[in-house]
């Protein structure tokens, strides 16, 4: 939500008045954030020179400062058309102190460690690598930004809304006289993404201008704000249940929770909500909930569609590793496409911070004897294997404590393989699993709980695991194995000969640290059952996996009850697009690897799948995908417990503008909501509301939908909000995806 505009040049007195107003506004916003009088906030509001670093040769001084809304960072730019640039603190994922980004680590000297920091943005926006004049200032920049981000995220929905609307009102007041003319009112409405005709705007204005002065000020502006933010649809719902002198008694609230929300709650739960969210002391004393308290409850986790109990690890984490879906990334090192984009340690950090638990490393011989990671047979840039392992070690367990699998695609010479093994052992230390848990020959996988804080290596191995444990280990320094299936596919797409599967030499040092994830070629389910042990796993190209899931669903599920399966995108996806992961999960596949760097429906679905269970990156598969007696087939059944899912799309608030490049008059969104179900083929469905003309501020639909669900345990629910366009593809405004089993009910 942005409502900035260019400022015209002012006289000296106007500038002084403007600066005084800015100071007052900044003070009010700081107070609203709980940072009144904070020294770090004051430091950011004054701003200062920072050295912006892009490379060893590109380092430029730029002035940065926090704007008076205490949310927007402004900095000067020497670009022809962008002399001044801004970004919102909402767009910041994290602020890293020191030389903790790939750029700063590469382009600065260790002696300036204390002066450096990086701003890491959400999505694909590049990091901002900066250096302050000294360590004290760097610390203030980091501390101030961290406080703003933390406090802004902890504001309630109502507080965030108020913060935004009030600041937009101030920016609409172009002459800074604390009054609002009709023209300024119309400008403000455009800023908050609502289109009204001149007649309606004049009616609102006249209704609020009780002094007939031709401007709104003081209480009149407050009245206008109340009119604008009144939630009519909430008022209707509240009115239907508030049967006690215009308020909700605890009995009325319980009736709402049971009837409307379909929750399994008691009177005790209703009283707890009143105690927690009621803002009026008298109402709270009388065990009642006012409309303001009700609105507060709706915007908190108890009113959310996502079950708050699922924000924590709530599943049994003591099952064998292959009984879980594992959040997995393909070609993790790539930031963009598969042909010429950059490779970076940052890509690993972003994936790991999103709870990805299986990352891929394509390893090739590098200069000076050091192995590198990049996409072979392409123009993608290279990154040192050693630097990648250091980054993985630093960030692997910041979001989740559960094990991380390093999937190696090895193209290196034996000497560089030995160096790979050395880096893995020396950098990862005791966190690297180099022998089976318990030092005895296992018959099954250990659990995620038993492997907390551990790294597992997936790759080729020269012999069976029992040979190593029985002291029948090979004494030679190297041996020959077949190359990875994905490597062979990569060659095929690179127009190399596919006559016979290549053999590669494998260093014993690298072979020995492969324990529970030994890569083998898949021939058939029968061969795997008869000849492969549990720790021998196969990788499947998406087309092969999809074919097996459709034509041999039950057999694939049984295969995955005993072993691990990894799925990877087709080599033809050079744009880093993604396949649909749902059919693979339906067949019980655990490691369904996607291109994490590509925002897409498929990644939204993946994020939805792993939203539950404390963002651990591990989701326990349904019982019918873990029992050998199960005859479940995702394509034909048998369906165990059919359900009917009811959902009502009521309204939205403060949707952002998405088509800013279009004509200003047409920039107001025409929103619609689509409700989608993804699961077994019989459950896949989509229904959408009508679109609302020119209203992104408070559109209302009030439409009910019903879905028949055959396998709720595998179903995912996705809400998509789009800006309707009759002549071209709709623009995505936003989306939210979650497991149907995590819907609060």
Residue, then its C-alpha position, 0 to 999 in steps of 0.5 A: x500500500x503506497x500513497x507517495x507523491x512528488x513534492x513541488x518546490x517550496x518557499x523557505x517559510x513553506x519548507x520550514x512549516x513542512x519540516x515542522x509538520x514532518x517532525x510532528x508526523x514522525x513523532x506520532x508515527x513513532x509513538x504508534x509503533x511504540x518507538x516514541x523517543x527511540x534514539x535509533x528511530x531518530x537516527x534513521x529519520x535524520x538519515x545519513x551517507x552510506x556507501x552502496x556496494x555493487x562490485x569491487x569497482x562500483x561503490x557509491x555514496x548515497x544519502x538514505x533516510x526514513x520518511x516521516x511515515x516511519x515505514x518508507x525508506x528514501x535514498x538518492x539515485x543518480x539514475x536519469x529518471x529516478x533521482x530519488x527512490x523509495x522502498x517500504x520496510x514491509x518489503x524487507x525480509x531481514x537486515x544482516x549485520x556485517x559482511x553476511x551477503x555474497x556481495x559484501x563478502x566478495x567485494x569488501x575487506x574483512x577489516x570493514x566487517x563492523x561497518x557493513x550491513x545488508x538489506x535483504x528484500x522479499x521476492x527477487x529484488x536484489x540485496x542492498x549492500x551498504x557500508x556506514x562510516x563506522x561500526x557505531x553507525x552501522x549498528x544504529x542502522x541495523x538496530x533501527x530497521x530491525x525495531x521498525x520491522x519487528x514493531x510494524x509486524x506486531x501491529x494489529x490489523x486495525x493498527x496497520x490500517x489506521x497507520x496507512x490511512x492516516x498517512x495517506x490523508x496527510x499526503x493528500x493534504x498537499x498544502x499542509x494546512x491540516x484541512x481537506x478540500x473536496x479536491x484533496x478528498x478525491x485525491x485521497x480516495x484514489x490513493x487508497x484505491x477506491x473510485x467514486x464519481x464526483x457526485x458521490x464524493x461531493x455528497x460525502x464531503x457535504x455530509x462531513x462538512x458540518x461547518x459549511x466552510x468548504x474544507x474538512x478539519x478536526x472532528x470533520x476529518x475524524x467523522x470522514x475517517x469513521x465513515x470510510x472505515x465503517x465495516x458494514x458487512x461486519x456490522x450485519x454479522x455482529x447485529x445478527x448475533x448481538x441480542x443483549x442490549x445491542x451487544x454480544x453476551x458471552x452466550x451470543x458470542x458462543x452462538x456465533x462461534x458454534x453456528x457461524x464459525x462451526x467451531x467446537x468450543x464451550x462457554x469458557x472459550x467465549x469468555x476467554x475471547x471477551x477477556x482477551x479482545x474486548x476494548x471497553x472496560x464496562x462491556x468486559x466487566x459485564x462479560x459482553x463483546x462490543x462491535x470494536x472487540x468483535x472486530x479485534x477478534x476477527x483480525x487475530x489468529x482466533x478469527x483466522x482461517x488457519x488453525x493457530x495450533x498448526x503454527x507450531x510443530x504438532x505432528x508426530x516427528x518420530x516416524x521414519x524419515x520417508x513417512x514425511x513430505x519434505x520441502x525440496x528445491x531444484x537447482x537451488x543455486x540459481x537465482x533466475x533461469x536455467x541457461x544464463x542466470x546467476x548462481x549465488x549462495x543467496x539462493x540457498x539462504x532464501x530457500x533455507x529461510x523458507x524451511x526448504x529441507x533438501x537443496x541441490x548442488x551441481x558440482x563441477x571442477x573449478x579453477x585452482x583445484x576448487x570445485x564450483x557449483x553451476x548448471x553444466x552445459x550452460x552460461x550460468x555463473x559459478x559459485x565456489x562449493x566451499x562458499x555454498x557449504x559455509x552459507x548452508x551451515x550458517x542458515x540451515x537451522x535458523x527457521x527449522x531444526x529438522x534435518x537438511x538433505x544435500x543432494x549432490x549431482x557430482x561431475x567432478x574429478x576424483x581430486x576435487x571430489x576429495x576436496x568436496x568431502x573435506x569441505x563437507x566434513x570440516x565446515x559442517x563438523x559434527x552436524x554432518x551424518x557420516x555413519x548410521x544412527x546407533x552405529x548398527x546396521x539399520x533396517x529403517x530410516x531414523x526420524x526427523x526428531x532423531x536427526x534434528x540439526x543434522x545434514x544428510x548427503x544424497x549421492x552415489x556410493x561405492x558399496x552397500x552400507x552393511x559392508x562398511x559396518x562389517x569392516x568389509x569396506x573397500x580400501x581403494x581410493x576410488x571406484x566407478x559408478x553410474x552417473x545420476x539420472x538427472x545428470x544424464x537427462x541434463x546431457x540429453x537436453x544439452x544434445x549430448x549422446x544418449x547411447x549408453x549411460x555414462x560411468x563416473x569415477x567416485x572418490x571413496x572419501x565422498x562415497x563414505x559420507x552417503x548414509x541414508x540417501x544412496x542414489x540408484x537408477x529406477x528400473x521398476x517397482x518390482x526390481x526396487x522391491x526385490x533388489x534395493x534396500x531402504x536407503x537406496x533412492x531414485x530420482x524421477x523426471x516429472x514426466x516419468x513420475x506423473x506417468x507412474x502416479x497416474x497409471x500405477x498410483x497404488x504401487x507408487x504409494x507402496x514404493x514410497x512407504x519403504x523408500x524415498x523418491x525425489x522428483x525434479x523438473x524437466x530439463x526443458x523448463x529453461x525458464x525455471x518454471x515449475x510442474x504441479x507438485x500435487x500428483x506427486x504428493x498424492x502418490x506419496x513422493x517425499x522430495x518433490x523438488x521445485x524451482x524456489x526462485x520462481x513465483x508461480x501458482x506451483x510455488x504458492x501451492x508448495x508454500x501452502x503444503x508446508x505452511x503447517x507444522x511449525x514451518x518445519x519443512x516436514x509434513x507427516x503423510x496421511x496414514x493410508x500413505x504409510x501402511x502397506x495394507x493400504x489399497x488407496x489409489x489417488x485416481x480411483x479411491x477407495x475414498x475413505x471419508x467424504x466431506x462437504x466444504x462450505x466457504x463464504x467470501x464476504x469482503x476485502x480491505x485495502x487491496x494494493x494497486x497492481x496495474x500502475x503502468x496503465x492510465x491513472x484513471x484506470x488504475x483502481x482495481x476491479x477485484x474478484x476472488x477465486x476459491x480453488x481446491x487441489x488434491x486427488x483428481x476428483x477434488x480439483x475444483x475452482x469457483x469465483x465471485x463476480x468482480x467489483x467495479x473500481x473498488x480496492x478499498x472495501x469491496x464486498x461479495x457475500x458469495x457462498x461456495x460449496x465443494x464436495x471433498x473426497x480425500x480431505x487429508x490431501x486437499x489444499x485450499x487456495x484463495x486468489x484475488x485478481x484484478x478483472x480485465x475484460x480485454x486481457x489476462x487478469x492481474x494477480x493481486x494476492x493469494x493465500x494457500x493452506x492445507x484443508x486440514x489446517x482450516x480452523x473449524 
